Amino acid sequence: MNQRSNDVWVFIEQRAGIPADVSFELLSKGRKLAETLNGKLTAVVIGSNVKEIANHTFLYGAKEALVIDHPSLEHFRTMPYSRILIELVEKNRPGIMLFGATIIGRDLAPRVASKSKSGLTADCTDLQISDVNYLKHEYKNLLLQIRPAFGGNIIATIISPDVETQMATVREGVMKMEPLSAAENGIITEIPYVPNDFDEIVQIIEQHRQDRKVNLKAAPIIVAGGYGLGTMDNFKLIHDLANVLGGEVAGSRAAVDAGFVSPDRQVGQTGVTVRPKLYIAVGISGAIQHRAGMQESNKIIAINSDPDAPIFSVAHYGIVGDASVIIPMFINVFKQKLR
């Protein structure tokens, strides 16, 4: 294998000219990876009238933005987007390329990785750079692609030692979005769009989108309930407490599976990753899958009848007891304070 590049690329996802938050989260992480490697952070922006998005990537550390701007690329289509990315990767061979683990990212990344013979790990929760001794070979500055495996029962560290480009998809909210105090003096490199008959195999006839009604990521206060609450009636206490605090309601996967709360309010490995100022976990045991989605909250209060519940290991304050007794006490105290 030739000497691997130290450059880090991030695919900037956008819909209707609005960039996805996960792309800026990945730029923030990519900036740290590039600094460790002494490489360059590059944003790849595909769409129509997207130069403003390209300029915005400099605030998150991109030194260069590769822009492919054409009316034909206004809406995401698998064929032209993947063809463009494959051509760019095969020509430039970045050392690392990151995608959001979104519908678009999960469509693009495997196609680009397969055609360019790159390594790809999906749904990473952490990315690090390290030297690795593997099968009696010393590999310098490999990307450690870290993710839960076997249903979240272990944390696997995956490497791609024998490829030129190491690729990963990362879930939204897992990485912190960290803008710089002043934008980089980056450069925009415009790459002309060259039409191809292959691009028109699939065309968009109509497009219907429904905006997300719940935005847990933006909530400063979250009250989350688990299967330990036992019944739907008990889970209503979560709604009552959230209402008093002005917070959002969330739940564990077990609570979702039991029908206590809707899937769009699920926090954890297969749900949403959140970092609120206050996270109250009620009747949640705290399996690793759930902790992965909330353990970086500013303050965590756990309420559980089991004193050995794993949730207490990440909680700043723990209360052992019956939630059906404790929550009404909480609500009463808060109502008194708010008078």
C-alpha positions as CSV (number, residue, x, y, z in Angstrom):
1,M,0.0,0.0,0.0
2,N,1.2,3.5,-0.8
3,Q,1.8,6.1,2.0
4,R,-1.7,7.0,3.4
5,S,-2.7,10.6,3.2
6,N,-3.1,12.6,6.4
7,D,-6.1,14.6,5.0
8,V,-9.5,14.2,6.5
9,W,-12.7,14.8,4.4
10,V,-16.2,15.3,5.6
11,F,-19.3,15.0,3.3
12,I,-21.6,17.9,4.0
13,E,-25.2,16.8,3.8
14,Q,-27.9,19.3,2.9
15,R,-31.5,19.2,2.0
16,A,-33.1,22.2,0.2
17,G,-30.0,24.3,1.0
18,I,-30.2,23.6,4.7
19,P,-27.1,21.7,6.0
20,A,-27.4,18.9,8.4
21,D,-26.1,19.4,12.0
22,V,-24.3,16.1,11.9
23,S,-22.0,17.5,9.1
24,F,-20.8,20.3,11.4
25,E,-20.4,17.8,14.3
26,L,-18.2,15.7,12.0
27,L,-16.2,18.8,10.9
28,S,-15.5,19.5,14.6
29,K,-14.3,16.0,15.2
30,G,-12.5,15.9,11.8
31,R,-10.6,19.1,12.8
32,K,-9.2,17.2,15.8
33,L,-8.3,14.2,13.8
34,A,-6.5,16.3,11.2
35,E,-4.6,18.2,13.8
36,T,-3.4,14.9,15.3
37,L,-2.3,13.8,11.8
38,N,-0.8,17.2,10.8
39,G,-3.2,16.9,7.8
40,K,-5.8,19.1,6.2
41,L,-9.6,19.1,6.9
42,T,-11.6,19.3,3.7
43,A,-15.4,19.7,3.3
44,V,-17.2,18.2,0.3
45,V,-20.3,20.1,-0.6
46,I,-22.6,18.9,-3.4
47,G,-25.9,20.6,-4.4
48,S,-27.3,23.7,-6.0
49,N,-26.4,27.2,-4.7
50,V,-24.4,25.8,-1.9
51,K,-21.4,28.2,-1.8
52,E,-22.8,29.8,1.4
53,I,-22.8,26.3,3.0
54,A,-19.2,25.9,1.9
55,N,-18.2,29.2,3.5
56,H,-19.9,28.1,6.7
57,T,-17.7,25.0,6.9
58,F,-14.6,27.3,7.5
59,L,-16.1,28.2,10.9
60,Y,-15.7,24.6,11.9
61,G,-12.1,24.2,10.8
62,A,-12.3,23.3,7.1
63,K,-9.2,24.5,5.3
64,E,-10.8,23.8,1.9
65,A,-14.2,23.2,0.5
66,L,-14.7,21.1,-2.6
67,V,-17.9,22.4,-4.2
68,I,-19.8,20.7,-7.0
69,D,-22.7,23.2,-7.7
70,H,-25.3,22.6,-10.4
71,P,-29.1,22.8,-10.7
72,S,-29.2,19.1,-11.5
73,L,-27.8,18.4,-8.0
74,E,-30.4,20.4,-6.1
75,H,-32.0,17.3,-4.7
76,F,-30.1,14.3,-3.4
77,R,-30.1,11.4,-5.9
78,T,-28.0,8.3,-5.3
79,M,-26.5,8.0,-8.8
80,P,-25.0,11.4,-9.4
81,Y,-23.9,12.0,-5.8
82,S,-22.2,8.6,-5.4
83,R,-20.5,8.9,-8.9
84,I,-19.1,12.4,-8.0
85,L,-17.8,11.2,-4.6
86,I,-16.3,8.0,-6.1
87,E,-14.4,10.1,-8.7
88,L,-13.2,12.5,-6.0
89,V,-12.0,9.8,-3.7
90,E,-10.3,7.7,-6.3
91,K,-8.5,10.8,-7.6
92,N,-7.4,12.3,-4.3
93,R,-7.4,9.4,-1.9
94,P,-8.0,11.1,1.4
95,G,-6.7,9.2,4.5
96,I,-10.1,9.5,6.2
97,M,-13.6,10.3,5.0
98,L,-16.6,10.8,7.3
99,F,-20.3,10.7,6.7
100,G,-23.3,11.2,8.9
101,A,-25.2,8.0,9.7
102,T,-28.3,9.4,8.1
103,I,-30.5,8.0,5.3
104,I,-28.3,9.9,2.8
105,G,-25.0,9.0,4.5
106,R,-26.0,5.3,4.8
107,D,-26.8,5.3,1.1
108,L,-23.7,7.0,-0.1
109,A,-20.9,5.7,2.2
110,P,-21.2,2.0,1.3
111,R,-21.3,2.7,-2.5
112,V,-18.2,5.0,-2.3
113,A,-16.3,2.6,-0.1
114,S,-17.1,-0.5,-2.2
115,K,-16.1,1.2,-5.5
116,S,-13.0,2.8,-4.2
117,K,-12.1,-0.3,-2.2
118,S,-12.0,1.7,1.1
119,G,-12.6,0.4,4.6
120,L,-15.9,1.4,6.2
121,T,-17.4,1.2,9.7
122,A,-21.0,2.2,10.4
123,D,-22.6,3.9,13.3
124,C,-19.4,4.9,15.1
125,T,-19.7,6.5,18.5
126,D,-16.0,7.6,18.8
127,L,-13.1,8.1,16.5
128,Q,-9.4,8.3,17.5
129,I,-6.0,8.2,16.0
130,S,-3.4,5.7,17.2
131,D,-0.5,3.5,16.2
132,V,-1.5,-0.2,16.1
133,N,0.4,-3.4,16.2
134,Y,-1.7,-5.9,14.3
135,L,-0.6,-9.4,13.0
136,K,3.1,-8.5,13.8
137,H,2.9,-5.3,11.7
138,E,3.2,-1.8,13.0
139,Y,0.7,0.6,11.5
140,K,1.1,4.3,12.1
141,N,-1.7,6.7,12.7
142,L,-4.6,4.4,12.1
143,L,-8.2,5.6,12.5
144,L,-9.8,3.7,15.5
145,Q,-13.4,3.3,14.6
146,I,-15.2,2.7,17.9
147,R,-18.8,1.5,18.1
148,P,-21.1,-0.7,20.2
149,A,-21.4,-4.3,18.9
150,F,-23.4,-7.5,19.6
151,G,-26.5,-5.5,20.6
152,G,-24.4,-3.0,22.6
153,N,-23.0,-5.6,24.9
154,I,-19.4,-4.8,23.9
155,I,-17.6,-1.8,22.5
156,A,-15.6,-2.8,19.4
157,T,-12.6,-1.0,18.0
158,I,-12.4,-1.5,14.3
159,I,-9.4,-0.7,12.1
160,S,-8.9,-0.7,8.3
161,P,-5.1,-1.1,8.1
162,D,-4.7,-2.2,4.4
163,V,-6.7,0.5,2.6
164,E,-5.8,4.0,1.5
165,T,-9.0,5.6,2.7
166,Q,-10.6,4.8,6.0
167,M,-14.3,5.7,6.1
168,A,-16.9,5.9,8.9
169,T,-20.5,6.9,9.4
170,V,-21.3,8.6,12.7
171,R,-24.7,9.1,14.3
172,E,-26.2,12.5,14.7
173,G,-25.5,14.1,18.1
174,V,-22.6,11.7,19.0
175,M,-19.9,14.3,18.3
176,K,-20.0,17.8,19.8
177,M,-20.5,20.7,17.4
178,E,-17.7,23.1,18.2
179,P,-17.3,26.2,16.1
180,L,-14.1,28.2,16.1
181,S,-14.0,31.7,17.6
182,A,-13.0,32.9,14.1
183,A,-13.5,31.1,10.8
184,E,-10.5,29.6,8.9
185,N,-9.3,31.6,5.9
186,G,-10.3,28.6,3.8
187,I,-10.4,28.3,0.0
188,I,-13.3,27.1,-2.2
189,T,-12.3,24.8,-5.0
190,E,-15.1,24.6,-7.6
191,I,-15.3,21.3,-9.4
192,P,-17.4,21.3,-12.6
193,Y,-20.4,19.0,-12.8
194,V,-20.1,16.8,-15.9
195,P,-23.5,15.1,-16.7
196,N,-23.6,11.4,-17.2
197,D,-26.5,9.3,-18.6
198,F,-26.1,7.1,-15.6
199,D,-27.2,9.9,-13.4
200,E,-30.7,10.0,-14.9
201,I,-31.5,6.3,-14.3
202,V,-33.5,7.4,-11.3
203,Q,-35.4,10.7,-11.4
204,I,-37.5,12.5,-8.7
205,I,-41.1,12.8,-9.8
206,E,-42.5,14.0,-6.5
207,Q,-41.0,14.6,-3.1
208,H,-42.9,14.6,0.2
209,R,-41.2,15.5,3.4
210,Q,-42.4,15.8,7.0
211,D,-40.4,17.8,9.4
212,R,-39.4,16.3,12.7
213,K,-41.9,17.2,15.3
214,V,-39.7,16.4,18.3
215,N,-36.2,17.9,18.7
216,L,-34.7,16.3,21.8
217,K,-31.2,17.5,20.9
218,A,-32.2,21.1,21.5
219,A,-34.0,20.5,24.8
220,P,-32.3,21.9,27.9
221,I,-34.3,19.7,30.2
222,I,-35.3,16.1,29.5
223,V,-37.3,13.7,31.7
224,A,-36.9,10.2,30.5
225,G,-38.9,7.1,31.6
226,G,-38.1,3.4,31.4
227,Y,-39.8,0.1,31.4
228,G,-39.4,0.1,35.2
229,L,-42.3,2.4,35.5
230,G,-44.4,-0.7,34.7
231,T,-47.6,0.8,33.2
232,M,-48.8,3.5,30.9
233,D,-50.5,5.2,33.8
234,N,-47.3,5.4,35.7
235,F,-45.5,6.8,32.6
236,K,-47.9,9.7,32.7
237,L,-45.9,10.9,35.7
238,I,-43.0,11.6,33.3
239,H,-45.3,13.9,31.2
240,D,-46.5,15.6,34.4
241,L,-42.9,16.3,35.7
242,A,-41.7,17.4,32.2
243,N,-44.6,19.8,32.0
244,V,-43.8,21.4,35.4
245,L,-40.1,21.7,34.5
246,G,-40.8,22.9,30.9
247,G,-38.8,19.9,29.6
248,E,-39.2,17.3,26.9
249,V,-40.4,13.7,27.5
250,A,-38.1,10.9,26.4
251,G,-37.8,7.2,27.0
252,S,-35.5,4.1,26.8
253,R,-35.8,1.5,24.1
254,A,-37.7,-0.8,26.5
255,A,-40.2,2.0,27.1
256,V,-40.6,2.5,23.4
257,D,-41.0,-1.3,22.8
258,A,-43.7,-1.4,25.6
259,G,-45.6,1.4,23.9
260,F,-45.1,3.9,26.7
261,V,-43.5,6.5,24.4
262,S,-43.2,7.1,20.7
263,P,-40.0,6.0,18.9
264,D,-39.0,9.6,18.0
265,R,-38.5,10.2,21.7
266,Q,-36.1,7.3,22.2
267,V,-32.7,8.1,23.8
268,G,-29.8,5.7,23.3
269,Q,-27.6,3.8,20.9
270,T,-30.5,3.2,18.5
271,G,-32.2,6.5,19.3
272,V,-31.1,10.0,19.8
273,T,-27.9,11.2,21.6
274,V,-28.6,14.2,23.8
275,R,-26.6,16.6,26.0
276,P,-29.2,18.6,28.0
277,K,-28.4,20.8,31.0
278,L,-30.6,18.4,33.1
279,Y,-31.5,14.8,32.4
280,I,-33.9,13.0,34.8
281,A,-33.9,9.2,34.3
282,V,-36.9,7.5,35.9
283,G,-37.2,3.7,36.0
284,I,-34.3,3.3,33.6
285,S,-31.8,0.6,34.5
286,G,-29.1,2.2,32.5
287,A,-27.8,-0.4,30.1
288,I,-24.8,0.6,28.0
289,Q,-27.1,1.2,25.0
290,H,-29.0,3.9,26.9
291,R,-26.0,5.5,28.7
292,A,-24.4,6.0,25.3
293,G,-27.1,8.4,24.4
294,M,-27.2,10.6,27.5
295,Q,-24.1,10.2,29.7
296,E,-22.6,13.5,28.6
297,S,-25.6,15.5,30.0
298,N,-24.6,18.4,32.2
299,K,-26.5,17.0,35.2
300,I,-28.1,13.6,35.6
301,I,-30.6,12.7,38.2
302,A,-31.5,9.0,38.4
303,I,-34.6,7.6,40.2
304,N,-34.7,3.8,40.5
305,S,-35.9,1.2,42.9
306,D,-32.8,-1.0,42.3
307,P,-29.8,0.4,44.2
308,D,-27.5,-1.5,41.9
309,A,-28.9,-0.2,38.7
310,P,-26.1,0.8,36.2
311,I,-27.7,4.2,35.7
312,F,-26.4,5.3,39.1
313,S,-22.8,5.0,37.7
314,V,-23.3,8.0,35.5
315,A,-25.7,10.0,37.7
316,H,-24.7,13.0,39.6
317,Y,-27.6,12.5,42.0
318,G,-29.3,9.2,42.7
319,I,-32.5,8.5,44.4
320,V,-33.4,4.9,45.4
321,G,-37.2,4.4,45.7
322,D,-40.6,4.1,44.1
323,A,-41.0,6.6,41.3
324,S,-44.8,6.6,41.8
325,V,-44.1,8.1,45.2
326,I,-41.1,10.3,44.4
327,I,-42.3,12.0,41.2
328,P,-45.4,13.5,42.8
329,M,-43.2,14.8,45.6
330,F,-40.9,16.4,43.0
331,I,-43.9,17.9,41.2
332,N,-45.3,19.3,44.5
333,V,-42.0,20.9,45.4
334,F,-41.5,22.5,42.0
335,K,-45.0,23.8,42.0
336,Q,-44.4,25.4,45.4
337,K,-41.2,27.0,44.1
338,L,-42.9,28.4,41.1
339,R,-45.7,30.1,43.0
